[in-house]
Amino acid sequence: MRLDVTAFDDQPESTPALAELYRGFEQELLVPLWTQIGDLMPQQPTSRAVAHLWRWDRLAELAARAGELVPVGRGGERRAIALANPALGGKPFATPTLWAAIQYLMPGEDAPEHRHTQHAFRFVVEGEGVWTVVGRDPVAMRRGDFLPQAGWNFHAHHNATTAPMAWIDGLDIPFQYLTESQFFEFGRDQISDAERVTPDRSRSERLWGHPGLRPVAASRLAPGTPLLAYRWEHTNRALDDQLTVAASGGGGTVSPGHAAVRFADPATGGDVLPTLRAEMHRVLRGAETVPARETGSSVYQVFDGSGTVTVADRAWTVNRGDLFVVPSWQPFSARSEAGTTDSDSGALDLFRFSDAPIFEALGLNRTRVEGAGR
């Protein structure tokens, strides 16, 4: 550690005595606040992450090549390829608190069972045929499905078809890495034949997948949603209905042409996971979301359609599957250029996950709509 005597404004006069004092600080591993306050207490958040975009076609191509070359099994555990923010020193983190990856499973392949304290989800932008088995409950994975899984639940995956499949994983790995709170445990090397069945609905969906209804027999639940699959058909209908109600003058959208839903824990009504929030946004062709800043970071994936997204001074044209990062307190907006030729809904559909529950639990959440003042 080295402390330099500087002659900047608001700093003590540079003298031999001050230099001697600083050498004493160094010997005892002490750092005076007056030399650090600008970095430690900036006037607004200055994220170490930067806005960045990953193209889905390139990710899928590289994941397919990895499928041919890299086995799945004990040691590596998963064929998951993490997004590394270019400003985070080579760590496999999309943001300082969020981890995102493309995972790839070959036909007939199994990813072995394990569990970890990190909270996780899977989101499917295309394809079907893989089953995730959480707590011995087989859950189908299909396009548009959101599949959350709270920490410390045993889980495995198996591909029951003759085609490979890719999806994105989201976890709070960086947050638990930073707080030194993570645990990991191996499970069984193989799942049972009974877990290789492919029911249309999982056990969790049969119990918890009914709007507004909670099983009376449900006992005290662990943190995180007990519903393991939020199906695209329900998400799609909710977004369509929201826009229909708004068009008739009933309100309900975030802004004109911008519908959004948040995935919720059916037992509590809160976020699906203690550290992760997940949402789906639909922006009609020609509409633009209101530019806004938020504390905390987000990762977006384009589920369908095309458009232009702007993060601070960066702007990209995006298409289905593309992923991008919005760092803390950087303004974000999206403009839809989607139509019936490139989108099933005729709109720009964006899946988003963020670390918002952490900031809300700590009382550090703040949002500012651009042009609306502080």
C-alpha positions in Angstrom: 0.0 0.0 0.0 1.3 3.4 -0.9 -0.2 6.8 0.1 0.9 9.8 -2.0 1.0 13.3 -0.7 -1.0 15.4 -3.2 -1.4 19.2 -3.7 -5.0 19.1 -4.8 -7.7 21.4 -3.4 -9.2 20.4 -0.1 -6.2 18.3 0.8 -3.7 19.0 3.6 -0.6 21.0 2.7 2.1 18.9 1.4 4.9 18.9 4.0 7.6 16.5 5.2 5.6 16.0 8.4 2.5 14.9 6.4 4.6 12.5 4.3 5.9 11.0 7.5 2.4 10.6 8.8 1.4 8.8 5.6 4.3 6.4 6.0 3.0 5.6 9.5 -0.4 4.9 8.0 1.1 2.6 5.5 3.0 0.6 8.2 -0.3 0.0 10.1 -2.4 -0.6 7.0 -4.5 2.5 7.5 -6.1 4.7 4.8 -7.3 8.2 5.6 -10.8 9.0 4.3 -9.8 12.5 3.1 -7.7 10.9 0.3 -10.5 8.4 -0.8 -13.9 10.1 -0.3 -14.4 10.9 -4.0 -14.2 7.2 -4.8 -15.9 5.8 -1.7 -18.8 8.3 -1.6 -19.4 9.6 -5.2 -22.4 11.9 -5.8 -24.2 9.2 -7.7 -23.5 5.5 -8.5 -20.5 4.9 -10.8 -20.7 1.2 -11.8 -17.6 -0.8 -12.4 -19.6 -2.6 -15.2 -20.2 -1.2 -18.6 -23.1 -1.5 -21.1 -22.4 -4.4 -23.4 -24.2 -6.5 -26.0 -23.9 -10.2 -26.9 -25.3 -11.4 -30.2 -27.4 -14.6 -29.9 -26.4 -16.1 -33.2 -22.8 -16.0 -32.2 -23.5 -17.3 -28.7 -25.5 -20.2 -30.2 -22.8 -21.0 -32.7 -20.1 -21.2 -30.0 -22.3 -23.2 -27.7 -22.9 -25.7 -30.4 -19.2 -26.1 -31.0 -18.7 -26.6 -27.3 -21.4 -29.3 -27.4 -19.2 -31.2 -29.8 -16.0 -30.8 -27.9 -16.8 -30.4 -24.1 -18.4 -33.3 -22.2 -20.9 -32.7 -19.4 -20.2 -34.5 -16.1 -18.6 -34.2 -12.7 -16.0 -31.5 -12.5 -17.4 -29.0 -15.0 -21.0 -30.0 -14.1 -22.7 -27.9 -16.7 -21.9 -26.8 -20.3 -22.6 -23.2 -19.4 -20.8 -20.3 -21.0 -20.9 -17.1 -18.9 -21.2 -13.6 -20.2 -18.1 -11.6 -19.0 -18.6 -7.9 -18.7 -15.5 -6.3 -20.4 -15.0 -3.9 -17.5 -14.9 -6.5 -14.7 -11.3 -7.8 -15.1 -12.1 -11.1 -16.8 -14.4 -12.4 -14.1 -17.4 -14.4 -15.6 -19.9 -11.8 -14.3 -22.4 -9.9 -16.4 -22.6 -7.2 -13.7 -21.1 -7.0 -10.2 -24.1 -8.9 -8.8 -25.5 -10.9 -11.7 -24.4 -14.0 -13.6 -25.8 -14.9 -17.0 -24.8 -17.8 -19.3 -25.9 -19.8 -22.3 -26.3 -23.5 -21.4 -26.3 -26.2 -24.0 -27.3 -29.9 -23.7 -26.8 -32.4 -26.5 -29.4 -35.1 -27.4 -29.9 -37.8 -24.8 -27.4 -36.0 -22.5 -27.7 -35.5 -18.7 -26.3 -32.7 -16.5 -25.7 -34.4 -13.1 -27.5 -33.4 -9.9 -26.1 -30.8 -7.5 -27.3 -28.0 -5.3 -25.9 -24.6 -4.3 -27.0 -21.6 -2.3 -27.0 -19.4 -5.3 -30.6 -18.6 -6.5 -31.1 -19.4 -10.2 -33.5 -19.5 -13.1 -33.6 -20.8 -16.7 -35.3 -18.9 -19.5 -35.9 -20.4 -22.9 -35.7 -18.2 -26.0 -36.1 -21.1 -28.5 -36.5 -24.8 -28.6 -37.8 -27.5 -26.3 -37.1 -31.0 -25.2 -34.9 -30.5 -22.1 -36.4 -31.3 -18.7 -35.0 -29.8 -15.5 -35.6 -32.1 -12.4 -35.8 -30.0 -9.3 -36.3 -31.9 -6.0 -37.2 -35.0 -8.1 -40.0 -33.1 -9.9 -39.5 -33.2 -13.7 -40.3 -29.8 -15.3 -40.6 -29.3 -19.0 -38.6 -26.4 -20.6 -40.2 -24.8 -23.7 -39.8 -21.6 -25.6 -40.9 -18.6 -23.5 -40.9 -20.4 -20.3 -39.4 -18.9 -17.1 -38.2 -21.6 -14.7 -37.0 -20.2 -11.3 -35.2 -22.3 -8.7 -34.4 -21.1 -5.2 -31.0 -21.9 -3.7 -30.2 -25.2 -2.0 -32.5 -27.4 -4.1 -31.1 -30.4 -5.8 -31.5 -30.2 -9.6 -30.4 -32.0 -12.7 -31.2 -31.7 -16.4 -31.8 -34.2 -19.2 -32.4 -33.9 -22.9 -35.2 -36.3 -23.9 -35.1 -35.5 -27.6 -32.9 -36.1 -30.6 -31.9 -32.4 -31.0 -29.7 -30.1 -28.9 -31.1 -27.3 -26.9 -29.8 -24.0 -25.5 -31.2 -21.6 -22.9 -30.0 -18.9 -20.6 -29.2 -19.3 -16.9 -29.3 -16.4 -14.5 -27.9 -16.6 -10.9 -26.7 -14.3 -8.1 -23.2 -15.9 -8.2 -21.3 -12.6 -8.1 -23.4 -11.3 -5.1 -22.7 -14.5 -3.1 -19.1 -14.5 -4.2 -18.7 -10.9 -3.0 -20.4 -11.6 0.4 -18.5 -14.9 0.8 -21.8 -16.8 1.6 -21.9 -19.6 -1.0 -22.1 -23.4 -0.5 -22.2 -26.2 -3.0 -22.9 -29.9 -2.8 -22.9 -32.8 -5.3 -26.0 -34.9 -5.7 -26.6 -38.2 -7.5 -24.6 -39.0 -10.6 -27.8 -40.2 -12.3 -31.5 -39.4 -12.0 -33.9 -42.3 -11.7 -36.1 -43.7 -14.4 -39.2 -42.3 -12.7 -37.7 -38.8 -13.1 -37.2 -39.3 -16.8 -40.9 -39.2 -17.4 -42.2 -36.2 -19.3 -45.5 -35.1 -17.8 -47.3 -32.1 -19.4 -47.3 -30.4 -16.0 -44.9 -30.8 -13.1 -46.0 -31.5 -9.6 -45.3 -27.9 -8.6 -47.5 -26.6 -11.4 -50.4 -28.9 -10.3 -50.2 -27.5 -6.8 -49.3 -23.8 -7.4 -50.1 -23.0 -11.0 -53.7 -21.8 -10.5 -54.2 -18.0 -10.4 -55.1 -16.6 -7.0 -55.4 -20.1 -5.4 -53.1 -21.5 -2.7 -53.1 -25.1 -1.5 -54.6 -25.1 2.0 -52.3 -27.9 3.0 -49.1 -25.9 2.1 -46.8 -25.8 5.1 -44.2 -23.1 5.9 -42.2 -22.6 2.7 -38.5 -22.0 2.2 -37.5 -18.7 0.6 -38.3 -18.6 -3.1 -41.3 -19.5 -5.2 -42.7 -23.0 -5.0 -43.8 -22.8 -8.6 -41.1 -24.1 -10.9 -42.4 -23.1 -14.3 -44.1 -19.9 -15.5 -45.4 -20.8 -18.9 -45.2 -18.6 -21.9 -48.9 -19.0 -22.8 -49.8 -17.2 -19.5 -47.2 -14.5 -19.9 -48.2 -13.8 -23.5 -51.9 -13.6 -22.6 -51.2 -11.2 -19.7 -49.2 -8.8 -21.9 -51.8 -8.9 -24.6 -54.7 -8.3 -22.2 -52.8 -5.4 -20.6 -52.4 -3.7 -23.9 -56.1 -4.4 -24.8 -57.3 -2.8 -21.6 -55.0 0.2 -22.1 -56.3 0.7 -25.7 -59.9 0.9 -24.4 -58.9 3.6 -21.9 -58.6 1.4 -18.9 -54.9 2.0 -18.2 -52.6 -0.7 -16.9 -49.5 -0.2 -19.0 -46.2 1.3 -17.9 -46.4 3.9 -20.6 -48.3 4.1 -24.0 -47.5 1.0 -26.0 -45.4 -0.5 -23.2 -46.8 -3.5 -21.2 -44.9 -5.3 -18.5 -45.4 -8.1 -16.0 -43.4 -9.3 -13.1 -43.0 -13.0 -12.2 -44.3 -13.4 -8.7 -44.2 -16.0 -5.9 -47.8 -17.3 -5.7 -47.4 -17.9 -1.9 -46.4 -14.4 -1.0 -47.0 -12.1 -4.0 -43.3 -11.0 -3.8 -40.4 -11.6 -6.1 -39.8 -15.2 -7.2 -36.4 -15.3 -5.6 -34.9 -13.4 -2.7 -32.1 -11.8 -4.7 -33.4 -11.8 -8.3 -36.4 -10.1 -10.0 -37.7 -11.2 -13.4 -40.0 -9.4 -15.8 -41.3 -9.5 -19.3 -41.8 -6.4 -21.3 -43.8 -5.9 -24.6 -43.3 -2.7 -26.6 -45.6 -2.1 -29.6 -44.1 -1.2 -33.0 -43.1 2.5 -33.0 -43.4 2.9 -29.2 -40.5 3.7 -26.9 -40.0 3.1 -23.2 -39.5 6.1 -21.0 -35.8 6.5 -20.3 -35.0 5.8 -16.7 -32.2 5.1 -14.3 -32.2 2.6 -11.4 -29.8 1.6 -8.7 -28.8 -2.0 -9.3 -28.1 -3.7 -12.6 -30.1 -5.6 -15.1 -29.6 -8.2 -17.9 -32.0 -8.2 -20.8 -32.7 -10.8 -23.5 -34.7 -10.1 -26.6 -37.3 -12.8 -26.6 -38.9 -11.7 -29.9 -38.9 -8.9 -32.4 -36.4 -6.2 -33.2 -35.7 -2.6 -32.1 -33.1 -0.2 -30.8 -32.0 -0.2 -27.2 -30.1 2.7 -25.7 -27.9 2.5 -22.5 -26.3 5.7 -21.5 -24.3 6.7 -24.7 -24.5 3.3 -26.3 -27.2 2.3 -28.8 -27.7 -1.0 -30.6 -30.1 -2.5 -33.0 -31.2 -5.8 -31.5 -32.9 -9.0 -32.6 -34.3 -12.2 -31.2 -32.0 -13.8 -28.6 -29.5 -10.9 -28.2 -28.5 -10.1 -24.6 -27.3 -6.8 -23.1 -26.4 -5.3 -19.8 -27.7 -2.2 -18.1 -25.3 -1.2 -15.3 -26.4 0.7 -12.1 -27.7 4.2 -12.6 -27.2 4.3 -16.4 -30.3 5.5 -18.3 -32.1 2.8 -20.4 -34.8 3.0 -23.1 -36.0 0.7 -25.9 -37.8 1.5 -29.1 -39.7 -1.2 -31.0 -39.2 -1.7 -34.7 -40.8 -5.2 -34.6 -43.6 -6.4 -36.9 -45.4 -9.5 -37.9 -42.4 -10.6 -40.0 -40.0 -10.9 -37.1 -42.2 -11.3 -34.0 -45.0 -13.7 -33.1 -46.6 -10.9 -31.1 -45.9 -8.2 -33.7 -44.0 -6.3 -30.9 -40.6 -6.2 -29.2 -40.6 -8.6 -26.3 -37.9 -8.2 -23.7 -37.1 -10.6 -20.8 -35.4 -8.8 -18.0 -33.8 -9.9 -14.7 -32.2 -7.7 -12.1 -30.9 -7.5 -8.5 -33.7 -5.2 -7.4 -34.8 -7.3 -4.4 -31.4 -6.9 -2.8 -31.5 -3.1 -3.1 -35.1 -2.9 -1.9 -34.3 -5.1 1.2 -31.4 -2.8 2.0 -33.4 0.4 1.4 -31.0 1.4 -1.4 -33.4 1.3 -4.3 -33.9 4.5 -6.3 -35.4 5.2 -9.7 -35.3 8.4 -11.7 -37.3 8.9 -14.9 -35.3 11.1 -17.2 -36.7 14.6 -17.4 -38.8 14.1 -14.3 -36.3 15.5 -11.8 -34.8 13.8 -8.8 
